[in-house]
Structures are given as C-alpha cells and as structure tokens.
Amino acid sequence: MKLVAVSAGLSTPSSTRLLVDRLAEAVHGELATQDLEVETEIVELRELAVAVANNLVTGFPPPPLAAAIGAVTGAAGLIAVTPVFTASYSGLFKSFFDLIDPEALSGKPVLIAATGGTARHSLVLEHALRPLFSYLRAAVVPTAVYAASEDWGSGGDTYTEGLPARIRRAGGELAALMAARPSEVAPDDDVTALERRLSDLRFD
C-alpha cells in the first residue's frame, strides 16, 4: 500500500518536514508489526508553489503538479502537515487542496498535523484542518498532532503527553485505518466501514 505525506513547509530545513518524517516513520513502524509493506511518497509543496498558482489561473496542472495530485488521490493513507500562518493553515496548503476534486478524498484515511512557534495556535487543528478534510469526506483520525517550538525534545509531563507519544498515537491510528480499509468497495460503503473503525478505536 502507499502512504503519501504532504508537507507545506516553506523553509529548508523545515520543522514541518521534520514532523512529516516522524509521522511517516510511526505509520511505517505500526504497519510493519502487522507484516504490511508500505511505500511512502513525500509531496513538498514549496517545490510546486508556482505550478499551484498557475493551475489556479489556467485550470491546467503541469506534469509535476498533476503527479502530486494523483499521488494524493491514489494513496491508501494521507498525512497532511502545514505550518500555521495567521492562526490558520498556510495559503499554499489550502490552494493545493483546492485543486483536488471534492470527491477524490472520500473515505480516505487522513492524519492532520501542524507546526508553529507557540502552543497558542494548536487549536488550528480543530477549527481549520479538521473541518477542511471533513468537508472533503476524508476519514480523519482522532489524534491530530501540533508541534510548537518547545515541543521538540520534550517528553511531556504528568499532565501533558509529549510530542513523541502523540506522534506514535496518531501514527498508530492512521495505520489501523489503512490496514482495515477495504481494497475494492463502493465509496459509500468505504466511508461507512471507516467510520465504524474510527468509533471502535480505543485509546488509553
């Protein structure tokens, strides 16, 4: 099966790309325990920024952008990570997903995540990213991951789960949905099956 991860980070190196890599590793590790092989493709939106803008104007994606869109829509599971700009997802992130057919992500397992300079922006996951993918009828895993600057290298405390633990939890949830997703079912049946799987997941 194929896992595709979309990184909307603009800098090099990027904390957004680092979070993408950590989440992908967590999904790989969980699927490996089930003897499932997974191929991962990273879509770096910074490399497609001009192509995205041109597509919005002309309506025609150049080959690299068309390939990225095809990878996202054809994936068994999707990781979508954006930096926080002005208390929401980045414009590049939104513009890319605006190019995807609204039905193309229906029932697809998706893990959402974001990076930012301060923990005060962590609600972007619930007020921006989750509604976006719910509108696209994707099956968004329960655990969303936000990484503020102070989270890197932090193991958490008595009251707060650290970033590594949140990454493992979210990766495990996405892996569970990818492993459970039927390979050939009608779209509506696919969504229903994933909704049941989400409701059955138990978290300690």
Buried (B, 14 or more C-beta within 10 A) or exposed (E): BBBBBBBBBBEEEBBBBBBBBBBBBBBBEBBEEEEBEBEBBBBBBBEBBEBBEBBEEEEEBBEEBBBBBEBBBEBBBBBBBBBBBEEBBBBBBBBBBEBBEEEBBBBBBBBBBBBBEEBEBBEBBEEBBBEBBEEBBBBBBEBBBBBBEEBBEEEEEEEEEBBBEBBBBBBBBBBBBBBBBEEEEEEEEBBEBBEEBBEEBEEE
